[in-house]
Amino acid sequence: MSFEIKISELLEKFDLEESEKENLIRLFEYTNFLYDDENNLTKTFNLVKKARENLRKRIKELFESNLIQEDLI
């Protein structure tokens, strides 16, 4: 069984700036990438510690960098 999520279509329902949408799409794609690799998963299909840390790091990169950029404008 498989299904396809079109995150960009879902995000159109919300009042977001284009950069926010792009970051959310990147985050979704990165999360899918992590879940596609069995080495990143526990027996119960949760992310292992290293993968969770990488995901947190990616979230900071995507969203904190935007906050800094907005402060500079």
Secondary structure as UniProt FT lines:
FT   HELIX           7..11
FT   TURN            12..13
FT   HELIX           18..36
FT   HELIX           38..40
FT   TURN            43..44
FT   HELIX           49..72
//
